[in-house]
C-alpha cells in the first residue's frame, strides 16, 4: 500500500466519521425532543385531571426562569387557588424541559406564551373543572394561541418565522381541553 492510498483511506474514514457524528447528534436531539414533548403532554393532561379532581381551575404558567438560558421559555408550573387562604399555590413540582430543549417564542407557533392567566401571569392558561380551558375560542388567521412548539435550543434564534427541521407542537382544544401532539 502506498502513502497516497493510505492518505485516501484516512480521508474517507474521516469523512464517514464526520457524517455519522452529525447524524447521531440529530438522532439524539430528536429522541430528546420526543421524550420532552411526550412528558409535557402527560403533565398537561395530569393538570386537566387535577382541575376536575379539585373542582377548581388549575392555572398553567410557562416560565423563563433558568439563569443558564436567559430569555428562553424552559419550564412549566401548575397553580391552584387554595380555598382556605384565597391565594394561588403551586401544585406539584416545577416541570423543566430537557437541557437543550426550549419553547419556540413565536405567536404563530406558541401562542400560549403570549396569553395572560387569570392571575395576571404572562405565558399561560387555565384548565377548568368541567374540562374546558381559558384558551381563546376564536383567534386571528395568522396565529394560533392554543399551541406550544418545542425545539432544540441550537435553532435559536429563529429568524424567518418558519419551524426548524426538528420540532414538536402541542395543540390544546379550548373547549374540551384535549391535548394533541404533532
Secondary structure per residue as TSV (DSSP state, phi and psi in degrees):
chain	resnum	aa	ss	phi	psi
A	1	X	-	360.0	131.4
A	2	X	-	-87.0	168.7
A	3	X	H	-63.0	-39.2
A	4	X	H	-63.1	-43.1
A	5	X	H	-63.9	-41.7
A	6	X	H	-62.3	-44.6
A	7	X	H	-63.1	-38.5
A	8	X	H	-64.5	-42.2
A	9	X	H	-63.4	-43.6
A	10	X	H	-63.5	-39.1
A	11	X	H	-63.4	-44.8
A	12	X	H	-63.4	-42.0
A	13	X	H	-62.8	-43.8
A	14	X	H	-66.0	-36.3
A	15	X	H	-64.6	-44.7
A	16	X	H	-64.1	-41.2
A	17	X	H	-63.6	-43.2
A	18	X	H	-61.6	-42.1
A	19	X	H	-67.9	-41.6
A	20	X	H	-68.8	-34.2
A	21	X	H	-62.1	-44.2
A	22	X	H	-63.2	-42.4
A	23	X	H	-67.3	-37.3
A	24	X	H	-64.6	-42.4
A	25	X	H	-60.3	-46.5
A	26	X	H	-62.7	-39.2
A	27	X	H	-65.8	-43.0
A	28	X	H	-65.8	-44.0
A	29	X	H	-61.8	-41.5
A	30	X	H	-62.0	-42.5
A	31	X	H	-64.3	-43.5
A	32	X	H	-62.5	-41.5
A	33	X	H	-63.9	-45.2
A	34	X	H	-63.4	-43.1
A	35	X	H	-62.9	-45.8
A	36	X	H	-65.0	-44.0
A	37	X	H	-63.4	-40.3
A	38	X	H	-66.7	-43.2
A	39	X	H	-63.0	-40.4
A	40	X	H	-64.7	-41.3
A	41	X	H	-59.4	-44.1
A	42	X	H	-64.9	-41.2
A	43	X	H	-60.9	-46.4
A	44	X	H	-65.5	-39.9
A	45	X	H	-62.4	-40.5
A	46	X	H	-62.5	-39.4
A	47	X	H	-64.4	-38.7
A	48	X	H	-63.0	-41.3
A	49	X	H	-66.4	-36.6
A	50	X	H	-61.7	-39.0
A	51	X	H	-60.7	-40.4
A	52	X	H	-68.9	-46.9
A	53	X	H	-62.3	-43.1
A	54	X	H	-81.7	-13.6
A	55	X	T	56.8	41.7
A	56	X	S	-156.6	160.4
A	57	X	-	-63.3	142.3
A	58	X	E	-114.6	119.0
A	59	X	E	-89.5	132.4
A	60	X	E	-105.4	123.5
A	61	X	E	-117.2	128.2
A	62	X	E	-98.5	137.6
A	63	X	E	-126.5	150.5
A	64	X	-	-111.7	70.8
A	65	X	-	-118.9	19.1
A	66	X	-	-104.1	110.6
A	67	X	G	-59.6	-24.8
A	68	X	G	-75.5	-16.7
A	69	X	G	-131.8	68.4
A	70	X	T	-61.2	136.0
A	71	X	T	80.9	-4.0
A	72	X	-	-97.1	134.7
A	73	X	-	-77.5	114.7
A	74	X	-	-138.7	9.9
A	75	X	E	-154.7	169.4
A	76	X	E	-142.7	145.2
A	77	X	E	-140.1	137.5
A	78	X	E	-95.7	141.1
A	79	X	E	-133.9	149.7
A	80	X	E	-143.3	149.4
A	81	X	E	-74.1	127.5
A	82	X	-	-79.6	118.1
A	83	X	T	-61.5	-31.3
A	84	X	T	-71.4	-46.4
A	85	X	T	-96.3	-19.7
A	86	X	-	77.0	8.6
A	87	X	S	-108.3	157.0
A	88	X	E	-76.5	133.5
A	89	X	E	-124.3	142.7
A	90	X	E	-67.3	143.2
A	91	X	E	-105.1	117.9
A	92	X	E	70.7	-161.6
A	93	X	E	-94.7	161.5
A	94	X	E	-66.0	130.0
A	95	X	E	-96.4	117.7
A	96	X	E	-103.1	138.8
A	97	X	-	-69.2	164.8
A	98	X	-	-56.4	160.3
A	99	X	T	-55.2	-36.6
A	100	X	T	-112.9	22.8
A	101	X	E	-116.8	141.0
A	102	X	E	-144.2	162.0
A	103	X	E	-78.3	139.6
A	104	X	-	-77.6	112.8
A	105	X	-	-82.2	85.8
A	106	X	-	-152.1	131.2
A	107	X	T	-62.0	-27.7
A	108	X	T	-73.6	-30.7
A	109	X	T	-115.5	-19.3
A	110	X	-	-144.5	60.8
A	111	X	G	-60.3	-26.2
A	112	X	G	-59.1	-32.0
A	113	X	G	-65.5	-18.2
A	114	X	G	-98.1	-1.4
A	115	X	-	-85.4	153.6
A	116	X	B	-105.5	133.5
A	117	X	-	-78.7	171.4
A	118	X	T	-63.7	-24.0
A	119	X	T	-89.5	0.4
A	120	X	S	95.6	0.8
A	121	X	-	-74.0	131.2
A	122	X	B	-83.2	130.0
A	123	X	S	98.5	66.2
A	124	X	E	174.2	-174.9
A	125	X	E	-163.4	-178.4
A	126	X	E	-129.3	145.5
A	127	X	E	-93.5	135.6
A	128	X	-	-100.0	158.3
A	129	X	T	-59.6	-25.1
A	130	X	T	-93.5	10.6
A	131	X	S	100.7	-15.6
A	132	X	-	-81.3	-179.0
A	133	X	B	-131.8	174.2
A	134	X	S	-91.0	6.8
A	135	X	S	-68.0	148.2
A	136	X	-	-64.4	141.7
A	137	X	S	-90.5	-23.3
A	138	X	S	-126.8	135.2
A	139	X	-	-148.1	165.0
A	140	X	-	-62.0	152.6
A	141	X	T	-62.4	-32.9
A	142	X	T	-95.0	10.9
A	143	X	-	-142.4	157.9
A	144	X	-	-132.1	97.5
A	145	X	T	-72.5	-3.8
A	146	X	T	-104.8	25.7
A	147	X	E	-136.0	161.9
A	148	X	E	-135.1	133.4
A	149	X	E	-118.3	130.2
A	150	X	E	-102.9	137.7
A	151	X	E	-140.6	158.2
A	152	X	E	-66.5	140.9
A	153	X	G	-59.9	-25.2
A	154	X	G	-65.7	-16.2
A	155	X	G	-84.5	-2.6
A	156	X	-	-84.8	146.5
A	157	X	S	-79.6	148.9
A	158	X	-	-87.1	117.9
A	159	X	-	-91.2	-41.3
A	160	X	S	-98.5	6.6
A	161	X	S	82.7	-3.3
A	162	X	-	-86.9	159.1
A	163	X	-	-76.3	140.3
A	164	X	-	-65.8	165.2
A	165	X	S	-61.5	-32.4
A	166	X	S	-105.8	113.7
A	167	X	E	-159.9	155.4
A	168	X	E	-135.0	135.3
A	169	X	E	-120.2	134.0
A	170	X	E	-105.4	133.3
A	171	X	E	-117.9	134.2
A	172	X	E	-116.5	121.2
A	173	X	-	-71.2	126.8
A	174	X	T	-66.2	-30.7
A	175	X	T	-88.8	-42.6
A	176	X	T	-96.1	-18.5
A	177	X	-	77.3	6.0
A	178	X	-	-66.6	134.7
A	179	X	E	-107.7	125.6
A	180	X	E	-118.4	132.6
A	181	X	E	-104.8	125.2
A	182	X	-	-111.7	360.0
